């Protein structure tokens, strides 16, 4: 894949992102990378940081949640490090951590043709992995900003909280999922902002 093809995919994501409803993010990212011959799945961590949950993509079966402990995607999330996954037929798989600033949000799973597979680790890492990391960074930022303008992406996920008018507004989960911490009967905004971390 050429740099121009990657730039066109990034342009497609960025130029339309302000129009998406939050639930359309996974489909839009997958569609943008599909023209590169890739398939992308966005996995968001739950509030307890025990499992990564996929955002559904229309027309594809939604996988089951994956544990953070003892799984490659969980390792990518916890270590904030891109990790090659098990091959998918003739295709290669990478698990790339998604962050927004210092907030770990989940992992981006990308499956692409083996001819584009990059060597792992260190300074010898190929352009494909660096570009996947840029994509994951963009998606992480879009998750944080999209969740603020239209309600939940998916319940039970650890989308960062936003402070608005002195109150914590958590865009991604119901109060039951948050397991709100209380302090003298009052909600503790600092605990909400930490998202259980």
C-alpha positions as CSV (number, residue, x, y, z in Angstrom):
1,X,0.0,0.0,0.0
2,X,1.3,3.4,-0.9
3,X,1.5,6.4,1.4
4,X,-1.1,8.1,-0.9
5,X,-3.6,5.2,-0.3
6,X,-3.1,5.6,3.5
7,X,-3.6,9.3,3.3
8,X,-6.8,8.8,1.3
9,X,-8.1,6.4,4.0
10,X,-7.2,8.9,6.8
11,X,-8.8,11.7,4.7
12,X,-12.0,9.6,4.3
13,X,-12.2,9.1,8.1
14,X,-11.5,12.7,9.1
15,X,-13.6,14.4,6.4
16,X,-16.7,12.6,7.4
17,X,-16.2,12.2,11.2
18,X,-18.1,15.3,12.2
19,X,-21.3,13.9,10.6
20,X,-21.3,10.4,12.1
21,X,-23.6,9.3,14.9
22,X,-21.5,7.6,17.6
23,X,-22.7,4.2,16.7
24,X,-21.4,4.6,13.1
25,X,-17.8,5.0,14.0
26,X,-16.8,1.3,13.7
27,X,-18.5,0.9,10.3
28,X,-16.9,4.1,9.0
29,X,-13.4,3.2,10.0
30,X,-13.8,-0.3,8.6
31,X,-15.1,1.1,5.3
32,X,-12.2,3.5,5.0
33,X,-9.6,0.8,5.5
34,X,-11.5,-1.8,3.4
35,X,-10.2,0.0,0.2
36,X,-6.7,-0.8,1.5
37,X,-7.6,-4.5,1.6
38,X,-7.9,-4.4,5.4
39,X,-10.6,-5.2,8.0
40,X,-10.7,-3.2,11.2
41,X,-12.5,-4.0,14.5
42,X,-12.6,-1.5,17.4
43,X,-12.4,-3.1,20.8
44,X,-13.2,-0.9,23.8
45,X,-12.2,-1.9,27.4
46,X,-15.0,-2.3,29.9
47,X,-15.1,-0.1,33.1
48,X,-13.6,-2.9,35.2
49,X,-10.8,-3.2,32.6
50,X,-11.4,-7.0,32.6
51,X,-12.6,-7.4,29.0
52,X,-12.3,-5.8,25.6
53,X,-15.7,-5.5,23.8
54,X,-16.0,-5.1,20.0
55,X,-18.1,-2.3,18.5
56,X,-20.4,-4.0,16.0
57,X,-19.9,-3.4,12.2
58,X,-23.0,-3.8,10.1
59,X,-22.9,-6.9,8.0
60,X,-20.4,-8.7,10.1
61,X,-20.8,-11.1,13.0
62,X,-19.9,-9.4,16.3
63,X,-17.2,-11.4,18.1
64,X,-17.4,-12.2,21.8
65,X,-15.6,-10.0,24.3
66,X,-11.9,-10.9,25.0
67,X,-10.2,-10.9,28.4
68,X,-7.6,-8.3,29.1
69,X,-5.6,-10.8,31.0
70,X,-4.0,-13.7,29.1
71,X,-4.9,-12.5,25.6
72,X,-2.9,-10.8,22.8
73,X,-5.3,-7.9,22.5
74,X,-5.3,-7.5,26.3
75,X,-1.5,-7.4,26.2
76,X,-1.5,-4.7,23.5
77,X,-4.0,-2.7,25.6
78,X,-2.1,-3.1,28.9
79,X,1.4,-2.5,27.6
80,X,0.3,0.1,25.1
81,X,2.3,-1.8,22.5
82,X,1.4,-3.1,19.0
83,X,1.5,-6.9,18.9
84,X,1.2,-9.2,15.9
85,X,-1.6,-11.6,16.2
86,X,-2.3,-15.1,14.9
87,X,-2.6,-15.2,11.1
88,X,-6.1,-15.3,9.6
89,X,-5.6,-17.6,6.6
90,X,-3.3,-15.8,4.2
91,X,-3.8,-12.5,6.1
92,X,-1.9,-11.0,9.0
93,X,-3.4,-9.6,12.1
94,X,-2.2,-6.8,14.4
95,X,-3.5,-5.6,17.7
96,X,-2.8,-1.9,18.2
97,X,-3.5,0.0,21.4
98,X,-6.0,2.8,21.2
99,X,-5.3,5.8,23.4
100,X,-6.5,9.4,23.6
101,X,-3.9,11.4,25.4
102,X,-2.9,9.1,28.3
103,X,-6.3,7.4,28.5
104,X,-6.2,3.8,27.3
105,X,-9.4,3.1,25.5
106,X,-9.0,-0.4,24.0
107,X,-7.3,-2.0,21.0
108,X,-7.7,-1.8,17.2
109,X,-7.7,-5.2,15.5
110,X,-6.5,-4.9,11.9
111,X,-6.4,-7.8,9.5
112,X,-4.5,-7.2,6.2
113,X,-2.8,-9.2,3.4
114,X,0.4,-10.9,4.4
115,X,2.3,-9.1,1.7
116,X,1.8,-5.9,3.8
117,X,2.9,-7.5,7.1
118,X,5.6,-5.6,8.8
119,X,8.4,-7.0,10.9
120,X,7.7,-6.6,14.6
121,X,9.6,-4.7,17.3
122,X,12.3,-2.1,17.5
123,X,13.5,0.4,15.0
124,X,13.2,-2.1,12.2
125,X,9.5,-2.1,12.4
126,X,7.9,-1.4,9.0
127,X,5.8,1.4,7.7
128,X,2.6,-0.6,7.9
129,X,2.7,-0.9,11.7
130,X,3.6,2.7,12.1
131,X,0.6,3.6,10.0
132,X,-1.6,1.2,11.9
133,X,-0.6,3.0,15.1
134,X,-1.5,6.4,13.5
135,X,-4.8,4.9,12.6
136,X,-5.4,3.6,16.1
137,X,-4.5,7.1,17.5
138,X,-6.9,8.7,15.2
139,X,-9.7,6.3,16.2
140,X,-9.0,6.7,19.9
141,X,-9.3,10.5,19.5
142,X,-12.5,10.1,17.5
143,X,-14.0,7.8,20.1
144,X,-13.3,10.4,22.8
145,X,-14.8,13.3,20.8
146,X,-17.7,11.3,19.2
147,X,-18.9,10.1,22.6
148,X,-19.4,13.7,23.7
149,X,-21.8,14.6,20.9
150,X,-24.5,12.1,20.8
151,X,-24.8,9.6,23.5
152,X,-23.2,6.2,24.0
153,X,-21.1,4.3,21.6
154,X,-21.8,1.0,23.5
155,X,-22.9,0.4,27.0
156,X,-20.4,-1.1,29.4
157,X,-17.2,0.4,27.8
158,X,-14.7,2.8,29.4
159,X,-15.1,5.8,27.2
160,X,-13.4,8.7,29.1
161,X,-15.7,10.9,31.1
162,X,-16.1,14.5,30.3
163,X,-16.5,17.2,32.9
164,X,-19.3,19.6,31.9
165,X,-20.7,22.3,34.2
166,X,-18.9,20.8,37.2
167,X,-20.6,17.4,36.9
168,X,-19.1,14.3,35.4
169,X,-20.9,13.2,32.3
170,X,-20.1,9.7,31.2
171,X,-21.1,9.1,27.7
172,X,-20.6,5.4,27.4
173,X,-22.4,3.4,30.1
174,X,-25.4,3.2,32.3
175,X,-25.2,4.0,36.0
176,X,-25.3,0.3,36.7
177,X,-22.3,-0.4,34.5
178,X,-20.4,2.4,36.1
179,X,-20.7,1.0,39.6
180,X,-20.8,4.5,40.9
181,X,-18.6,5.2,43.9
182,X,-20.2,7.3,46.5
183,X,-18.9,9.7,49.1
184,X,-21.5,10.5,51.7
185,X,-24.3,9.8,49.4
186,X,-22.9,12.1,46.7
187,X,-21.4,11.0,43.4
188,X,-17.6,11.3,43.4
189,X,-16.7,13.0,40.0
190,X,-13.0,12.2,40.5
191,X,-13.8,8.5,40.7
192,X,-15.9,8.7,37.6
193,X,-13.1,10.5,35.7
194,X,-10.7,7.7,36.7
195,X,-13.1,5.2,35.1
196,X,-12.2,2.6,37.7
197,X,-8.5,2.8,37.1
